[in-house]
Amino acid sequence: MMIFRVRLEVIPELLQLFLLWDSRYSTMAAYSKGMRQRVLLAAALLHNPDLLVLDEPFSGLDPIGIATMTDVVREHAAAGAGVVFSSHQLDVGW
């Protein structure tokens, strides 16, 4: 059950990081597209994967969401994980 305990500690951090904490009791149907994108990235990061594969991760995000996601993905890569993503947005600075 150690894995379960670690996840319980990480979930609030991810919800706060992606500005989802105040909406944590809402259903996904009530979320905007950008909020659903942030939920999906939080879920992908929950297990701290060695390889993160993202398809159009910036779709539907506002500028703050894009900046947050960019920072999180950069930090994940800097920690030694591989990150692969596809995007039609060419203006995201890496």
Jmol script that loads the backbone (N, CA, C; Angstrom):
load data "model"
ATOM      1  N   MET A   1       0.804  -1.198   0.000  1.00  0.00           N
ATOM      2  CA  MET A   1       0.000   0.000   0.000  1.00  0.00           C
ATOM      3  C   MET A   1       0.852   1.269   0.000  1.00  0.00           C
ATOM      4  N   MET A   2       2.158   1.140  -0.035  1.00  0.00           N
ATOM      5  CA  MET A   2       3.042   2.307  -0.058  1.00  0.00           C
ATOM      6  C   MET A   2       2.773   3.160  -1.299  1.00  0.00           C
ATOM      7  N   ILE A   3       2.545   2.530  -2.437  1.00  0.00           N
ATOM      8  CA  ILE A   3       2.280   3.269  -3.671  1.00  0.00           C
ATOM      9  C   ILE A   3       1.019   4.104  -3.512  1.00  0.00           C
ATOM     10  N   PHE A   4      -0.016   3.538  -2.930  1.00  0.00           N
ATOM     11  CA  PHE A   4      -1.278   4.252  -2.735  1.00  0.00           C
ATOM     12  C   PHE A   4      -1.067   5.482  -1.857  1.00  0.00           C
ATOM     13  N   ARG A   5      -0.287   5.354  -0.805  1.00  0.00           N
ATOM     14  CA  ARG A   5      -0.034   6.462   0.115  1.00  0.00           C
ATOM     15  C   ARG A   5       0.710   7.588  -0.605  1.00  0.00           C
ATOM     16  N   VAL A   6       1.689   7.233  -1.423  1.00  0.00           N
ATOM     17  CA  VAL A   6       2.443   8.242  -2.169  1.00  0.00           C
ATOM     18  C   VAL A   6       1.502   8.994  -3.107  1.00  0.00           C
ATOM     19  N   ARG A   7       0.617   8.305  -3.790  1.00  0.00           N
ATOM     20  CA  ARG A   7      -0.320   8.960  -4.690  1.00  0.00           C
ATOM     21  C   ARG A   7      -1.235   9.907  -3.931  1.00  0.00           C
ATOM     22  N   LEU A   8      -1.685   9.502  -2.753  1.00  0.00           N
ATOM     23  CA  LEU A   8      -2.556  10.368  -1.966  1.00  0.00           C
ATOM     24  C   LEU A   8      -1.846  11.656  -1.566  1.00  0.00           C
ATOM     25  N   GLU A   9      -0.544  11.597  -1.410  1.00  0.00           N
ATOM     26  CA  GLU A   9       0.216  12.796  -1.080  1.00  0.00           C
ATOM     27  C   GLU A   9       0.455  13.663  -2.308  1.00  0.00           C
ATOM     28  N   VAL A  10       0.579  13.052  -3.469  1.00  0.00           N
ATOM     29  CA  VAL A  10       0.892  13.776  -4.699  1.00  0.00           C
ATOM     30  C   VAL A  10      -0.351  14.429  -5.306  1.00  0.00           C
ATOM     31  N   ILE A  11      -1.508  13.822  -5.164  1.00  0.00           N
ATOM     32  CA  ILE A  11      -2.730  14.333  -5.797  1.00  0.00           C
ATOM     33  C   ILE A  11      -3.021  15.777  -5.405  1.00  0.00           C
ATOM     34  N   PRO A  12      -3.035  16.135  -4.122  1.00  0.00           N
ATOM     35  CA  PRO A  12      -3.302  17.546  -3.789  1.00  0.00           C
ATOM     36  C   PRO A  12      -2.268  18.507  -4.393  1.00  0.00           C
ATOM     37  N   GLU A  13      -1.018  18.090  -4.433  1.00  0.00           N
ATOM     38  CA  GLU A  13       0.023  18.934  -5.025  1.00  0.00           C
ATOM     39  C   GLU A  13      -0.249  19.183  -6.502  1.00  0.00           C
ATOM     40  N   LEU A  14      -0.604  18.132  -7.233  1.00  0.00           N
ATOM     41  CA  LEU A  14      -0.886  18.273  -8.659  1.00  0.00           C
ATOM     42  C   LEU A  14      -2.137  19.125  -8.896  1.00  0.00           C
ATOM     43  N   LEU A  15      -3.158  18.921  -8.080  1.00  0.00           N
ATOM     44  CA  LEU A  15      -4.376  19.724  -8.232  1.00  0.00           C
ATOM     45  C   LEU A  15      -4.093  21.203  -7.991  1.00  0.00           C
ATOM     46  N   GLN A  16      -3.275  21.496  -7.008  1.00  0.00           N
ATOM     47  CA  GLN A  16      -2.932  22.892  -6.739  1.00  0.00           C
ATOM     48  C   GLN A  16      -2.043  23.464  -7.839  1.00  0.00           C
ATOM     49  N   LEU A  17      -1.093  22.681  -8.294  1.00  0.00           N
ATOM     50  CA  LEU A  17      -0.180  23.129  -9.343  1.00  0.00           C
ATOM     51  C   LEU A  17      -0.933  23.518 -10.614  1.00  0.00           C
ATOM     52  N   PHE A  18      -1.909  22.702 -10.976  1.00  0.00           N
ATOM     53  CA  PHE A  18      -2.663  22.944 -12.206  1.00  0.00           C
ATOM     54  C   PHE A  18      -3.946  23.749 -11.975  1.00  0.00           C
ATOM     55  N   LEU A  19      -4.022  24.411 -10.830  1.00  0.00           N
ATOM     56  CA  LEU A  19      -5.143  25.297 -10.506  1.00  0.00           C
ATOM     57  C   LEU A  19      -6.494  24.590 -10.576  1.00  0.00           C
ATOM     58  N   LEU A  20      -6.536  23.363 -10.090  1.00  0.00           N
ATOM     59  CA  LEU A  20      -7.752  22.560 -10.100  1.00  0.00           C
ATOM     60  C   LEU A  20      -8.295  22.307  -8.691  1.00  0.00           C
ATOM     61  N   TRP A  21      -7.589  22.760  -7.687  1.00  0.00           N
ATOM     62  CA  TRP A  21      -7.954  22.450  -6.308  1.00  0.00           C
ATOM     63  C   TRP A  21      -9.363  22.918  -5.972  1.00  0.00           C
ATOM     64  N   ASP A  22      -9.713  24.129  -6.356  1.00  0.00           N
ATOM     65  CA  ASP A  22     -11.029  24.666  -6.010  1.00  0.00           C
ATOM     66  C   ASP A  22     -12.168  23.951  -6.738  1.00  0.00           C
ATOM     67  N   SER A  23     -11.863  23.262  -7.810  1.00  0.00           N
ATOM     68  CA  SER A  23     -12.873  22.544  -8.596  1.00  0.00           C
ATOM     69  C   SER A  23     -12.790  21.037  -8.412  1.00  0.00           C
ATOM     70  N   ARG A  24     -12.101  20.590  -7.387  1.00  0.00           N
ATOM     71  CA  ARG A  24     -11.836  19.155  -7.235  1.00  0.00           C
ATOM     72  C   ARG A  24     -13.086  18.306  -7.038  1.00  0.00           C
ATOM     73  N   TYR A  25     -14.182  18.895  -6.603  1.00  0.00           N
ATOM     74  CA  TYR A  25     -15.405  18.124  -6.405  1.00  0.00           C
ATOM     75  C   TYR A  25     -16.378  18.249  -7.571  1.00  0.00           C
ATOM     76  N   SER A  26     -15.999  18.993  -8.585  1.00  0.00           N
ATOM     77  CA  SER A  26     -16.849  19.127  -9.773  1.00  0.00           C
ATOM     78  C   SER A  26     -16.666  17.903 -10.667  1.00  0.00           C
ATOM     79  N   THR A  27     -17.669  17.627 -11.479  1.00  0.00           N
ATOM     80  CA  THR A  27     -17.544  16.525 -12.431  1.00  0.00           C
ATOM     81  C   THR A  27     -16.743  16.994 -13.639  1.00  0.00           C
ATOM     82  N   MET A  28     -16.161  16.062 -14.345  1.00  0.00           N
ATOM     83  CA  MET A  28     -15.403  16.402 -15.551  1.00  0.00           C
ATOM     84  C   MET A  28     -16.296  17.089 -16.581  1.00  0.00           C
ATOM     85  N   ALA A  29     -17.570  16.746 -16.601  1.00  0.00           N
ATOM     86  CA  ALA A  29     -18.501  17.363 -17.559  1.00  0.00           C
ATOM     87  C   ALA A  29     -18.605  18.871 -17.324  1.00  0.00           C
ATOM     88  N   ALA A  30     -18.368  19.324 -16.111  1.00  0.00           N
ATOM     89  CA  ALA A  30     -18.450  20.745 -15.788  1.00  0.00           C
ATOM     90  C   ALA A  30     -17.159  21.496 -16.126  1.00  0.00           C
ATOM     91  N   TYR A  31     -16.098  20.769 -16.441  1.00  0.00           N
ATOM     92  CA  TYR A  31     -14.810  21.392 -16.726  1.00  0.00           C
ATOM     93  C   TYR A  31     -14.747  21.917 -18.159  1.00  0.00           C
ATOM     94  N   SER A  32     -14.003  22.988 -18.340  1.00  0.00           N
ATOM     95  CA  SER A  32     -13.731  23.495 -19.686  1.00  0.00           C
ATOM     96  C   SER A  32     -12.705  22.572 -20.342  1.00  0.00           C
ATOM     97  N   LYS A  33     -12.470  22.776 -21.634  1.00  0.00           N
ATOM     98  CA  LYS A  33     -11.484  21.947 -22.334  1.00  0.00           C
ATOM     99  C   LYS A  33     -10.098  22.122 -21.715  1.00  0.00           C
ATOM    100  N   GLY A  34      -9.757  23.359 -21.359  1.00  0.00           N
ATOM    101  CA  GLY A  34      -8.456  23.604 -20.748  1.00  0.00           C
ATOM    102  C   GLY A  34      -8.303  22.917 -19.406  1.00  0.00           C
ATOM    103  N   MET A  35      -9.376  22.917 -18.618  1.00  0.00           N
ATOM    104  CA  MET A  35      -9.327  22.231 -17.326  1.00  0.00           C
ATOM    105  C   MET A  35      -9.170  20.729 -17.524  1.00  0.00           C
ATOM    106  N   ARG A  36      -9.840  20.168 -18.519  1.00  0.00           N
ATOM    107  CA  ARG A  36      -9.694  18.728 -18.800  1.00  0.00           C
ATOM    108  C   ARG A  36      -8.264  18.416 -19.244  1.00  0.00           C
ATOM    109  N   GLN A  37      -7.660  19.314 -20.020  1.00  0.00           N
ATOM    110  CA  GLN A  37      -6.271  19.118 -20.431  1.00  0.00           C
ATOM    111  C   GLN A  37      -5.354  19.078 -19.210  1.00  0.00           C
ATOM    112  N   ARG A  38      -5.600  19.979 -18.261  1.00  0.00           N
ATOM    113  CA  ARG A  38      -4.771  20.016 -17.055  1.00  0.00           C
ATOM    114  C   ARG A  38      -4.975  18.765 -16.210  1.00  0.00           C
ATOM    115  N   VAL A  39      -6.200  18.257 -16.153  1.00  0.00           N
ATOM    116  CA  VAL A  39      -6.467  17.002 -15.430  1.00  0.00           C
ATOM    117  C   VAL A  39      -5.689  15.857 -16.077  1.00  0.00           C
ATOM    118  N   LEU A  40      -5.689  15.819 -17.396  1.00  0.00           N
ATOM    119  CA  LEU A  40      -4.990  14.741 -18.100  1.00  0.00           C
ATOM    120  C   LEU A  40      -3.482  14.788 -17.861  1.00  0.00           C
ATOM    121  N   LEU A  41      -2.902  15.975 -17.847  1.00  0.00           N
ATOM    122  CA  LEU A  41      -1.467  16.059 -17.570  1.00  0.00           C
ATOM    123  C   LEU A  41      -1.170  15.676 -16.125  1.00  0.00           C
ATOM    124  N   ALA A  42      -2.013  16.112 -15.211  1.00  0.00           N
ATOM    125  CA  ALA A  42      -1.826  15.727 -13.804  1.00  0.00           C
ATOM    126  C   ALA A  42      -1.888  14.210 -13.661  1.00  0.00           C
ATOM    127  N   ALA A  43      -2.843  13.586 -14.347  1.00  0.00           N
ATOM    128  CA  ALA A  43      -2.962  12.123 -14.293  1.00  0.00           C
ATOM    129  C   ALA A  43      -1.727  11.455 -14.890  1.00  0.00           C
ATOM    130  N   ALA A  44      -1.200  12.027 -15.967  1.00  0.00           N
ATOM    131  CA  ALA A  44      -0.003  11.459 -16.595  1.00  0.00           C
ATOM    132  C   ALA A  44       1.209  11.567 -15.680  1.00  0.00           C
ATOM    133  N   LEU A  45       1.273  12.611 -14.886  1.00  0.00           N
ATOM    134  CA  LEU A  45       2.417  12.824 -13.994  1.00  0.00           C
ATOM    135  C   LEU A  45       2.280  12.120 -12.649  1.00  0.00           C
ATOM    136  N   LEU A  46       1.111  11.625 -12.355  1.00  0.00           N
ATOM    137  CA  LEU A  46       0.823  11.029 -11.049  1.00  0.00           C
ATOM    138  C   LEU A  46       1.816   9.935 -10.668  1.00  0.00           C
ATOM    139  N   HIS A  47       2.238   9.156 -11.613  1.00  0.00           N
ATOM    140  CA  HIS A  47       3.124   8.020 -11.333  1.00  0.00           C
ATOM    141  C   HIS A  47       4.592   8.344 -11.593  1.00  0.00           C
ATOM    142  N   ASN A  48       4.881   9.628 -11.898  1.00  0.00           N
ATOM    143  CA  ASN A  48       6.243  10.052 -12.179  1.00  0.00           C
ATOM    144  C   ASN A  48       6.893   9.162 -13.248  1.00  0.00           C
ATOM    145  N   PRO A  49       6.330   9.146 -14.450  1.00  0.00           N
ATOM    146  CA  PRO A  49       6.822   8.224 -15.479  1.00  0.00           C
ATOM    147  C   PRO A  49       8.212   8.596 -15.990  1.00  0.00           C
ATOM    148  N   ASP A  50       8.930   7.587 -16.460  1.00  0.00           N
ATOM    149  CA  ASP A  50      10.244   7.810 -17.061  1.00  0.00           C
ATOM    150  C   ASP A  50      10.110   8.421 -18.452  1.00  0.00           C
ATOM    151  N   LEU A  51       8.974   8.183 -19.109  1.00  0.00           N
ATOM    152  CA  LEU A  51       8.719   8.719 -20.436  1.00  0.00           C
ATOM    153  C   LEU A  51       7.316   9.297 -20.456  1.00  0.00           C
ATOM    154  N   LEU A  52       7.210  10.542 -20.865  1.00  0.00           N
ATOM    155  CA  LEU A  52       5.935  11.233 -20.946  1.00  0.00           C
ATOM    156  C   LEU A  52       5.656  11.507 -22.420  1.00  0.00           C
ATOM    157  N   VAL A  53       4.562  10.941 -22.950  1.00  0.00           N
ATOM    158  CA  VAL A  53       4.188  11.130 -24.345  1.00  0.00           C
ATOM    159  C   VAL A  53       2.885  11.920 -24.364  1.00  0.00           C
ATOM    160  N   LEU A  54       2.920  13.100 -24.987  1.00  0.00           N
ATOM    161  CA  LEU A  54       1.774  13.998 -24.995  1.00  0.00           C
ATOM    162  C   LEU A  54       1.388  14.350 -26.425  1.00  0.00           C
ATOM    163  N   ASP A  55       0.099  14.314 -26.713  1.00  0.00           N
ATOM    164  CA  ASP A  55      -0.415  14.675 -28.030  1.00  0.00           C
ATOM    165  C   ASP A  55      -1.225  15.954 -27.886  1.00  0.00           C
ATOM    166  N   GLU A  56      -0.785  17.029 -28.515  1.00  0.00           N
ATOM    167  CA  GLU A  56      -1.449  18.331 -28.450  1.00  0.00           C
ATOM    168  C   GLU A  56      -1.727  18.773 -27.003  1.00  0.00           C
ATOM    169  N   PRO A  57      -0.718  18.812 -26.158  1.00  0.00           N
ATOM    170  CA  PRO A  57      -0.947  19.127 -24.744  1.00  0.00           C
ATOM    171  C   PRO A  57      -1.389  20.569 -24.490  1.00  0.00           C
ATOM    172  N   PHE A  58      -1.189  21.476 -25.444  1.00  0.00           N
ATOM    173  CA  PHE A  58      -1.526  22.880 -25.233  1.00  0.00           C
ATOM    174  C   PHE A  58      -2.899  23.251 -25.781  1.00  0.00           C
ATOM    175  N   SER A  59      -3.561  22.305 -26.395  1.00  0.00           N
ATOM    176  CA  SER A  59      -4.871  22.564 -26.988  1.00  0.00           C
ATOM    177  C   SER A  59      -5.886  22.965 -25.926  1.00  0.00           C
ATOM    178  N   GLY A  60      -6.515  24.110 -26.119  1.00  0.00           N
ATOM    179  CA  GLY A  60      -7.555  24.564 -25.199  1.00  0.00           C
ATOM    180  C   GLY A  60      -7.063  25.287 -23.966  1.00  0.00           C
ATOM    181  N   LEU A  61      -5.747  25.430 -23.821  1.00  0.00           N
ATOM    182  CA  LEU A  61      -5.209  26.097 -22.626  1.00  0.00           C
ATOM    183  C   LEU A  61      -5.099  27.599 -22.826  1.00  0.00           C
ATOM    184  N   ASP A  62      -5.304  28.332 -21.755  1.00  0.00           N
ATOM    185  CA  ASP A  62      -5.085  29.772 -21.771  1.00  0.00           C
ATOM    186  C   ASP A  62      -3.583  30.020 -21.572  1.00  0.00           C
ATOM    187  N   PRO A  63      -3.119  31.260 -21.722  1.00  0.00           N
ATOM    188  CA  PRO A  63      -1.678  31.530 -21.576  1.00  0.00           C
ATOM    189  C   PRO A  63      -1.093  31.073 -20.237  1.00  0.00           C
ATOM    190  N   ILE A  64      -1.836  31.219 -19.152  1.00  0.00           N
ATOM    191  CA  ILE A  64      -1.330  30.762 -17.848  1.00  0.00           C
ATOM    192  C   ILE A  64      -1.206  29.246 -17.831  1.00  0.00           C
ATOM    193  N   GLY A  65      -2.183  28.553 -18.397  1.00  0.00           N
ATOM    194  CA  GLY A  65      -2.131  27.097 -18.474  1.00  0.00           C
ATOM    195  C   GLY A  65      -0.970  26.617 -19.325  1.00  0.00           C
ATOM    196  N   ILE A  66      -0.715  27.312 -20.433  1.00  0.00           N
ATOM    197  CA  ILE A  66       0.416  26.950 -21.302  1.00  0.00           C
ATOM    198  C   ILE A  66       1.731  27.149 -20.554  1.00  0.00           C
ATOM    199  N   ALA A  67       1.863  28.271 -19.851  1.00  0.00           N
ATOM    200  CA  ALA A  67       3.095  28.534 -19.097  1.00  0.00           C
ATOM    201  C   ALA A  67       3.300  27.486 -18.001  1.00  0.00           C
ATOM    202  N   THR A  68       2.223  27.145 -17.297  1.00  0.00           N
ATOM    203  CA  THR A  68       2.319  26.138 -16.235  1.00  0.00           C
ATOM    204  C   THR A  68       2.722  24.792 -16.811  1.00  0.00           C
ATOM    205  N   MET A  69       2.049  24.387 -17.892  1.00  0.00           N
ATOM    206  CA  MET A  69       2.356  23.091 -18.488  1.00  0.00           C
ATOM    207  C   MET A  69       3.786  23.057 -19.019  1.00  0.00           C
ATOM    208  N   THR A  70       4.224  24.143 -19.636  1.00  0.00           N
ATOM    209  CA  THR A  70       5.589  24.205 -20.150  1.00  0.00           C
ATOM    210  C   THR A  70       6.595  24.059 -19.014  1.00  0.00           C
ATOM    211  N   ASP A  71       6.374  24.767 -17.922  1.00  0.00           N
ATOM    212  CA  ASP A  71       7.286  24.678 -16.772  1.00  0.00           C
ATOM    213  C   ASP A  71       7.327  23.267 -16.195  1.00  0.00           C
ATOM    214  N   VAL A  72       6.158  22.653 -16.054  1.00  0.00           N
ATOM    215  CA  VAL A  72       6.092  21.311 -15.473  1.00  0.00           C
ATOM    216  C   VAL A  72       6.792  20.295 -16.371  1.00  0.00           C
ATOM    217  N   VAL A  73       6.559  20.391 -17.660  1.00  0.00           N
ATOM    218  CA  VAL A  73       7.191  19.452 -18.602  1.00  0.00           C
ATOM    219  C   VAL A  73       8.702  19.656 -18.614  1.00  0.00           C
ATOM    220  N   ARG A  74       9.143  20.909 -18.573  1.00  0.00           N
ATOM    221  CA  ARG A  74      10.590  21.183 -18.524  1.00  0.00           C
ATOM    222  C   ARG A  74      11.221  20.608 -17.255  1.00  0.00           C
ATOM    223  N   GLU A  75      10.560  20.797 -16.125  1.00  0.00           N
ATOM    224  CA  GLU A  75      11.074  20.262 -14.859  1.00  0.00           C
ATOM    225  C   GLU A  75      11.133  18.743 -14.892  1.00  0.00           C
ATOM    226  N   HIS A  76      10.110  18.128 -15.479  1.00  0.00           N
ATOM    227  CA  HIS A  76      10.086  16.667 -15.573  1.00  0.00           C
ATOM    228  C   HIS A  76      11.255  16.172 -16.426  1.00  0.00           C
ATOM    229  N   ALA A  77      11.511  16.858 -17.539  1.00  0.00           N
ATOM    230  CA  ALA A  77      12.631  16.491 -18.404  1.00  0.00           C
ATOM    231  C   ALA A  77      13.968  16.746 -17.706  1.00  0.00           C
ATOM    232  N   ALA A  78      14.070  17.852 -16.989  1.00  0.00           N
ATOM    233  CA  ALA A  78      15.313  18.178 -16.276  1.00  0.00           C
ATOM    234  C   ALA A  78      15.624  17.152 -15.184  1.00  0.00           C
ATOM    235  N   ALA A  79      14.577  16.500 -14.683  1.00  0.00           N
ATOM    236  CA  ALA A  79      14.766  15.468 -13.654  1.00  0.00           C
ATOM    237  C   ALA A  79      15.209  14.143 -14.267  1.00  0.00           C
ATOM    238  N   GLY A  80      15.354  14.111 -15.588  1.00  0.00           N
ATOM    239  CA  GLY A  80      15.866  12.911 -16.235  1.00  0.00           C
ATOM    240  C   GLY A  80      14.851  12.104 -17.008  1.00  0.00           C
ATOM    241  N   ALA A  81      13.617  12.541 -17.047  1.00  0.00           N
ATOM    242  CA  ALA A  81      12.588  11.808 -17.786  1.00  0.00           C
ATOM    243  C   ALA A  81      12.616  12.221 -19.253  1.00  0.00           C
ATOM    244  N   GLY A  82      12.169  11.316 -20.092  1.00  0.00           N
ATOM    245  CA  GLY A  82      12.022  11.640 -21.501  1.00  0.00           C
ATOM    246  C   GLY A  82      10.654  12.255 -21.734  1.00  0.00           C
ATOM    247  N   VAL A  83      10.604  13.235 -22.627  1.00  0.00           N
ATOM    248  CA  VAL A  83       9.342  13.886 -22.957  1.00  0.00           C
ATOM    249  C   VAL A  83       9.235  13.962 -24.474  1.00  0.00           C
ATOM    250  N   VAL A  84       8.129  13.441 -24.993  1.00  0.00           N
ATOM    251  CA  VAL A  84       7.842  13.504 -26.424  1.00  0.00           C
ATOM    252  C   VAL A  84       6.458  14.099 -26.562  1.00  0.00           C
ATOM    253  N   PHE A  85       6.335  15.131 -27.399  1.00  0.00           N
ATOM    254  CA  PHE A  85       5.006  15.677 -27.622  1.00  0.00           C
ATOM    255  C   PHE A  85       4.866  16.156 -29.059  1.00  0.00           C
ATOM    256  N   SER A  86       3.634  16.138 -29.524  1.00  0.00           N
ATOM    257  CA  SER A  86       3.333  16.680 -30.843  1.00  0.00           C
ATOM    258  C   SER A  86       2.430  17.878 -30.640  1.00  0.00           C
ATOM    259  N   SER A  87       2.622  18.889 -31.481  1.00  0.00           N
ATOM    260  CA  SER A  87       1.810  20.089 -31.359  1.00  0.00           C
ATOM    261  C   SER A  87       1.801  20.841 -32.677  1.00  0.00           C
ATOM    262  N   HIS A  88       0.676  21.471 -32.957  1.00  0.00           N
ATOM    263  CA  HIS A  88       0.583  22.359 -34.108  1.00  0.00           C
ATOM    264  C   HIS A  88       0.909  23.792 -33.708  1.00  0.00           C
ATOM    265  N   GLN A  89       1.077  24.034 -32.419  1.00  0.00           N
ATOM    266  CA  GLN A  89       1.419  25.371 -31.940  1.00  0.00           C
ATOM    267  C   GLN A  89       2.923  25.534 -31.999  1.00  0.00           C
ATOM    268  N   LEU A  90       3.365  26.404 -32.876  1.00  0.00           N
ATOM    269  CA  LEU A  90       4.783  26.605 -33.063  1.00  0.00           C
ATOM    270  C   LEU A  90       5.347  27.752 -32.218  1.00  0.00           C
ATOM    271  N   ASP A  91       4.464  28.501 -31.559  1.00  0.00           N
ATOM    272  CA  ASP A  91       4.917  29.652 -30.803  1.00  0.00           C
ATOM    273  C   ASP A  91       5.257  29.345 -29.343  1.00  0.00           C
ATOM    274  N   VAL A  92       5.205  28.086 -28.961  1.00  0.00           N
ATOM    275  CA  VAL A  92       5.575  27.715 -27.592  1.00  0.00           C
ATOM    276  C   VAL A  92       7.092  27.639 -27.510  1.00  0.00           C
ATOM    277  N   GLY A  93       7.664  28.510 -26.696  1.00  0.00           N
ATOM    278  CA  GLY A  93       9.117  28.573 -26.596  1.00  0.00           C
ATOM    279  C   GLY A  93       9.679  27.454 -25.734  1.00  0.00           C
ATOM    280  N   TRP A  94      10.617  26.708 -26.253  1.00  0.00           N
ATOM    281  CA  TRP A  94      11.283  25.657 -25.490  1.00  0.00           C
ATOM    282  C   TRP A  94      12.729  26.006 -25.426  1.00  0.00           C
TER     283      TRP A  94
END
end "model"
wireframe off; spacefill off
backbone 0.3
color backbone group
